[in-house]
Amino acid sequence: MKSNNTRFSFLLALLALAGASGWSLARLWPTWNSTEMAIPVLTPVVMSVLACFLLAWTLMVRANHAKTSHHHRLDPIVAARSAALALAASRVGSVAAGFYGGVLLVNALMLDTQASGRCIAVTSLTVLASLIVVGLGLWLEHICRLPNDLDI
């Protein structure tokens, strides 16, 4: 079965749709709840931990994929699961970056409270960590490509 590379246009479409959702929710939240939308401080921490684990997994797969000895090579099932992880990581990272990017834009336009400044810091760190997850997912996908897929 031939698998296709992840297209950047697809990731950008996910980012744009999630950004519109984040923008809309952040604009409507004060109307519904009479308070600003609170963003937990643990959000960028979770995305950063996810990026660290994904980096460790990618480096492990890259090291095992390059080995020539059959005894120490990566199991094909693990390689397939790594490819699925790569696809999921690039898509989840794109959606998270878009959503929190939309929230970031709303709060950047409403710099009237101290909570907006805190929310800008938290959401910008979340967007950065999410974009790192996207990059690592694309790198892991590139590593997991089969040699005959590159020729077609």
C-alpha positions in Angstrom: 0.0 0.0 0.0 1.4 3.4 -1.0 1.2 6.1 1.6 1.3 9.8 0.7 3.4 12.4 2.4 1.6 14.8 4.6 0.8 17.9 2.6 1.6 21.3 4.1 -1.7 22.6 2.6 -3.6 20.1 4.7 -1.8 21.1 7.8 -2.4 24.8 7.0 -6.1 24.1 6.5 -6.3 22.4 9.9 -4.4 25.3 11.4 -6.7 27.9 9.8 -9.9 26.0 10.8 -8.7 25.6 14.4 -7.6 29.2 14.5 -11.0 30.3 13.5 -12.5 28.1 16.2 -10.1 29.5 18.8 -10.8 33.1 17.7 -14.6 32.5 17.8 -14.6 30.8 21.2 -12.3 33.4 22.8 -14.6 36.2 21.4 -17.8 34.5 22.6 -16.5 33.3 26.0 -16.9 36.7 27.8 -20.4 37.0 26.5 -21.4 33.6 27.8 -19.6 33.6 31.2 -19.0 37.3 32.0 -15.3 36.5 32.5 -12.3 36.2 30.2 -11.3 32.8 28.9 -8.8 31.3 31.3 -6.0 29.3 29.7 -4.3 26.9 32.2 -0.6 27.3 32.7 -0.1 23.6 32.3 -1.1 23.8 28.6 2.4 24.8 27.3 4.0 22.4 29.8 2.0 19.4 28.4 2.8 20.4 24.8 6.5 20.7 25.7 6.5 17.3 27.5 4.8 15.9 24.4 7.5 17.4 22.2 10.3 16.0 24.4 8.9 12.5 24.3 8.3 12.8 20.5 11.9 14.0 20.1 13.2 11.0 22.1 11.1 8.6 20.1 12.2 10.1 16.8 15.9 9.9 17.7 15.4 6.3 18.8 13.7 5.4 15.6 16.3 7.2 13.5 19.1 5.3 15.3 17.5 1.9 14.9 16.4 2.6 11.3 20.0 3.2 10.3 21.4 -0.1 11.7 22.4 -2.7 9.1 22.3 -5.7 11.3 18.9 -7.5 11.1 19.1 -8.5 14.7 19.1 -4.9 15.9 16.8 -3.3 13.3 13.5 -1.8 14.2 10.6 -4.2 14.1 8.2 -3.4 11.2 5.2 -3.2 13.5 7.0 -0.6 15.6 8.0 1.3 12.4 4.3 1.3 11.3 3.2 2.5 14.7 5.8 5.2 14.6 4.5 6.4 11.2 1.0 6.5 12.7 2.4 8.5 15.7 4.0 10.9 13.2 0.8 11.5 11.4 -1.1 12.0 14.6 1.5 14.4 16.0 1.6 16.6 12.9 -2.2 16.9 12.9 -2.6 17.4 16.6 0.2 19.9 16.7 -1.4 21.8 13.8 -4.8 21.9 15.5 -3.4 23.0 18.8 -1.2 25.7 17.3 -4.2 27.0 15.3 -6.6 27.0 18.2 -4.2 28.7 20.7 -3.1 31.0 17.9 -6.6 32.3 17.5 -6.9 32.8 21.3 -3.6 34.6 21.2 -4.8 37.0 18.5 -8.0 37.8 20.5 -6.0 38.5 23.6 -3.4 40.5 21.8 -6.1 42.9 20.5 -7.6 43.2 24.1 -4.5 44.2 26.0 -6.6 46.0 28.6 -6.2 43.6 31.6 -3.4 41.9 33.4 -5.0 38.5 32.7 -4.7 39.3 28.9 -1.0 39.7 29.3 -0.7 36.4 31.2 -2.9 34.7 28.6 -0.7 36.0 25.8 2.4 34.6 27.4 0.8 31.2 28.0 -0.7 30.9 24.6 2.4 32.0 22.7 4.4 29.3 24.5 1.7 26.8 23.6 1.8 27.8 20.0 5.5 27.5 19.9 5.5 24.0 21.5 2.7 22.9 19.2 4.7 24.0 16.1 7.7 22.0 17.4 5.4 19.0 17.7 4.4 19.5 14.1 8.0 19.7 13.0 8.9 16.6 14.9 5.9 14.7 13.5 7.0 15.6 10.0 10.6 14.5 10.7 9.4 11.2 12.2 7.2 10.6 9.1 10.2 11.3 6.9 12.3 8.8 8.8 9.6 6.1 8.6 9.2 6.3 4.8 9.9 3.1 3.0 12.7 3.3 0.3 10.3 2.2 -2.5 7.8 5.0 -1.6 10.4 7.6 -2.4 10.8 6.4 -6.0 7.1 6.5 -6.9 
